[in-house]
């Protein structure tokens, strides 16, 4: 990622945009501190697209019948019980 000082970015904005359109993010700094990143529209849309919700992911997960799963539970107590 190329870093541009703000004044340079202003003066050579067309070049900055061309490089961002080429798929290379461009960092612009102001007083030596990173300020903004310029990216192409495809990258922006990919980064800001809404993700799948947990509910949707769970609804799309494979379903199992309870008798299909071999679940065995150890009958012993997890810790000794205190007798009064």
N, C-alpha and C positions, 0 to 999 in steps of 0.2 A: 504494500500500500504506500503510495507516494504521499508525502506531507508537503503542503503548501502553506506559506505564510499568507495571511489574509490579503495583504496588498498585492502579492504575486497572483493570488487566485483571482482577484478582481481584474488585474491587467491581462491575464491569460485565461479568462473564463472559458472561451471556446475550446481551448486545449484541455482544460480540466474536464469539461463535459464530454469531449471525445473519448478521453481515457476512461471515464466512468461508464460511458455507453459500451466500451469494449470489454466490460466486465471486471475492471479493476477499481475497487473502492478508492476514493480520494479523501484524504484527511486534511482539513483546513484548520490551522491553528491561529489563535489571536493572542498576541503578546507572548508567544512561546507556549501557550497552553492549548492542548487539543480542544477544538470547539465543536466542529461538525464533521460528519462524514457524508460524502456525496456518492450515491450508488445509482445504478441504472434501475429503471422501473421494474424489470423482471425480478431483480433481487429484492427490491422494496416490497413488492407484492408477495413474494415467497416468505419474507420475514414477518410480514404483518397479517398474513392470512389467518383466519381463526382456526384454531386447532380442534381436534375432535374432543368432545367432552368425555368425562369418565363414564357417564351414563350410557352414551352411545357405544363406547368401547366394550362395556359390560354386556350390552344388549347384542352386540355382534360376536361375542365370544361363543365358542362351541358349547352346546348344552349336553349335559350328562344326566342320565337317570340315576337315582340314588343307588339302585342295585348294581349299576355299572362300576361304581367306585368301590375299591376294596379298602374300607376304612375300619381299622381295628383299634380299639381303645384298651389301654393297659388298665386293668381293674384295680391295681394297687394304688393306695393313696399317694399323693404327691409328696406329702411330708407326714411324719407321725402325728397322730391326733393326740391331743392332751386329754387324758381321762381325769375327770374331777373326783 
